[in-house]
Amino acid sequence: MSLHRFLFRRHQRKQMVTAAHHLALTGILLLACAIIGVVLLTFGVVEGDTPGIIAAGVSAALLLTLWALLPLRLRKQRPDDQRHPSRPSG
């Protein structure tokens, strides 16, 4: 939001979209780290170190699959000309 406010009416849409994309990816990565850390801490305290590490590893694998590998796979399945239907081909 603050990025939009600072760049509003300065004809820097491409820079704004690129920066927002990178900020969103960084936020997703930090959220994944926080979730894995909470799982590690919770299971570590309740069940012990080994179950905590296993649960954190399972969480990391699940997040990697759902938040990274699945979207990348779906992105590769769709041809380039269908990514932006409002834009002319060429």
Secondary structure in CASP SS format (residue, H / E / C, confidence):
PFRMAT SS
TARGET T0000
AUTHOR 0000-0000-0000
METHOD secondary structure of the structure
MODEL  1
M C 1.00
S H 1.00
L H 1.00
H H 1.00
R H 1.00
F H 1.00
L H 1.00
F C 1.00
R C 1.00
R C 1.00
H C 1.00
Q C 1.00
R H 1.00
K H 1.00
Q H 1.00
M H 1.00
V H 1.00
T H 1.00
A H 1.00
A H 1.00
H H 1.00
H H 1.00
L H 1.00
A H 1.00
L H 1.00
T H 1.00
G H 1.00
I H 1.00
L H 1.00
L H 1.00
L H 1.00
A H 1.00
C H 1.00
A H 1.00
I H 1.00
I H 1.00
G H 1.00
V H 1.00
V H 1.00
L H 1.00
L H 1.00
T H 1.00
F H 1.00
G H 1.00
V H 1.00
V H 1.00
E C 1.00
G C 1.00
D H 1.00
T H 1.00
P H 1.00
G H 1.00
I H 1.00
I H 1.00
A H 1.00
A H 1.00
G H 1.00
V H 1.00
S H 1.00
A H 1.00
A H 1.00
L H 1.00
L H 1.00
L H 1.00
T H 1.00
L H 1.00
W H 1.00
A H 1.00
L H 1.00
L H 1.00
P H 1.00
L H 1.00
R H 1.00
L H 1.00
R H 1.00
K H 1.00
Q H 1.00
R C 1.00
P C 1.00
D H 1.00
D H 1.00
Q H 1.00
R C 1.00
H C 1.00
P C 1.00
S C 1.00
R C 1.00
P C 1.00
S C 1.00
G C 1.00
END
